[in-house]
Amino acid sequence: MELLFNEQDIVDSVCVYTAEEEDANPEQVEVDLEFNPSSGFAATAIVHGRTIRLNEQDVIDAVAVYLRDYHQFIPESLLIELSFSEKEQFTASIQVRNQY
């Protein structure tokens, strides 16, 4: 099975992930996604006045945590690939392997 996340889904994932790490509510987190062809994906999250930098693996982990916490997926069964295009902006393709 394949799931597709749009930019807002990825932002929501980073909000949930950062809130869990920083003992906050997801609604308290502001997120800016970034893509640089030479360095890949990243995100900046602001919570409680602190700025937190997330690298590409952190963003991938955030998507896995979101799917675990809100949809009961097993993170180890997910293959998550981030992409960026001018037209669609940020997207994530999530391949779900057998969870049993």
N, C-alpha and C positions, 0 to 999 in steps of 0.2 A: 504494500500500500504506500502511496505517496501523498504527503500533505504539502501544501504551498502556503507560505506565510508572506503577507505583504509587509510594507514598511511599518505600519501601525502595529501589526502583530509582533514584529521584532522589538519595537520600542516598548510595548507592553511587557515582553519577556524580560528585557533589561531592567525595567522598573521593578518587576517582581523579584528578580535575582538580586538587585542592589538593595532593595528594601529588606530582604531576608538577611543579607550580609551586614547591613547597617542598623538593624533593629528599628525599622520604620515601616510605614504603610506605603504600598506602591504609589498611591496618589500623591505622596510627598516627594517623589523623585521626578526630576526633569532629565530628559535624555536627548542627546544629539548624536546621531550615527554619522560615521565618517568612512570614506573610502579613498585610499591613495593607491594608484597602480603599483608603486614600488614597495609599499609597506603593508598593503592589504586593508582589512577592516579593523575598525576600532569604534569605541563609543566613549562619550563623556557623560557622566551622570552627576547631578548635583542633588544632594540630600543634606538636610540640616546645615546648610551653608558650606558644606564640604564638597570639593570637586574630586571625583573618582574617575580614573582612567581605566578603561577596559580594553584589553587587546582582542584580537580575533577569536582566540580560544575561549576567552571569557564570554563573548557574545554567543558563541556556539553553545557553551555551557548554560547560558541564560535561557536559550530556547529549550534545551533539554529539561531544565528545572521547571520552566513554565508548563511544559507538556506533562511533566511528572505531577506537579502540584494541582493543576487545574483539570487534567484529563486522564490521569492515572496511567500514563505511559511509563515504560521502564526505560530510563535514560540509556542504558547499555544496549538497547535494541534499536537505537536511532542513529542514522547516518545523516548528518546535517551539513548542507552546503550553502554557503552564503553567496549571493551574487549582486551585482550592481549594473544598471544600465540607465542611460539618460531618460529613456521612456518610462520604464517601470520603477526606477529608483532602486531601493533596497528590497530584495526578496530572499527567501530561504526555501530551499527544497529539502524536505525531510523524508527520507526513506525509512519505513518502519519494517524492521526484520521481525521474524517470528518471536513473539514475546513469551513463548512457553518453553 
